[in-house]
Amino acid sequence: MRIYRENDYEAMSRRAASILAAEVVRRPDCVLGLATGSSPEGTYRYLADWNKQGLLSFREVKTVNLDEYKGLAPDHDQSYRFFMQDRFFSRVDILPENTRVPDGLAEDSAAECAAYDAYIQSLGGVDLQLLGIGRNGHIGFNEPGDCFVKGTHVVDLAPSTIEANARFFASPGDVPQQAFTMGIGNILAARKILLVASGADKAEALYRAACGPISPQCPGSILQLHPDVALVGDEAALSKLTAAGVPVCG
Ligand code: GLP
């Protein structure tokens, strides 16, 4: 795992965007795995700016998102499809038909999960997967548990995740209890992984992900087995890793 330490959220976002942009320049028709949450928002802002300036094009890029709340319509303002449209897809020259997010309203969950995996397969897999990390170590919506789940599946959200995400909803009772998520196998199959994190409340999760035992109790720890992971964090998020003497770039 290459660890890039940046001063703050802005610098973290710029660095992450430059890693992503390099992939798009190198391979204009690449497949990007995308994430939602506050961590990658700044990254999307930089990419949209560079697209607007004509430095980068997403015209041939295809995207698959990690996850979606079960039960939320694409136009619900807390759905991940809405987030992606609002923060990224509507701001760049990507073709709408080249973007895919699990369908939160799918009536047959098993069929939706199977179709999602088949779609990723049909694209030839993901070239670069962008990830955030939850405070409990979750990646996508793969919550801590007794085993790693391979493919796209439906999860019961952990109480701590519901609590962490409640700030975006009118009341905690409005937060969906379940979500569709790519599995750990989908994530590990990506050729490159780019993990972004900022803030002191991610320090423990990052430390466990990068240095702790590889265990489904900290889903992010599986990233230690991937051959090409870049972790871009700000100083606060990386504080536990740097205190432990883990080498970082920058
Ligand atoms: C959410 C998402 C994850 C995200 C994580 C952290 O629950 N499902 O994909 O990485 O929480 O979010 P944030 O970046 O807002 O802290």
Boltz pocket constraint, residues with backbone or C-beta under 6 A from the ligand:
constraints:
  - pocket:
      binder: B
      contacts: [[A, 35], [A, 36], [A, 37], [A, 38], [A, 39], [A, 40], [A, 66], [A, 67], [A, 131], [A, 132], [A, 133], [A, 134], [A, 135], [A, 138], [A, 139], [A, 140], [A, 141], [A, 161], [A, 165]]
      max_distance: 6.0
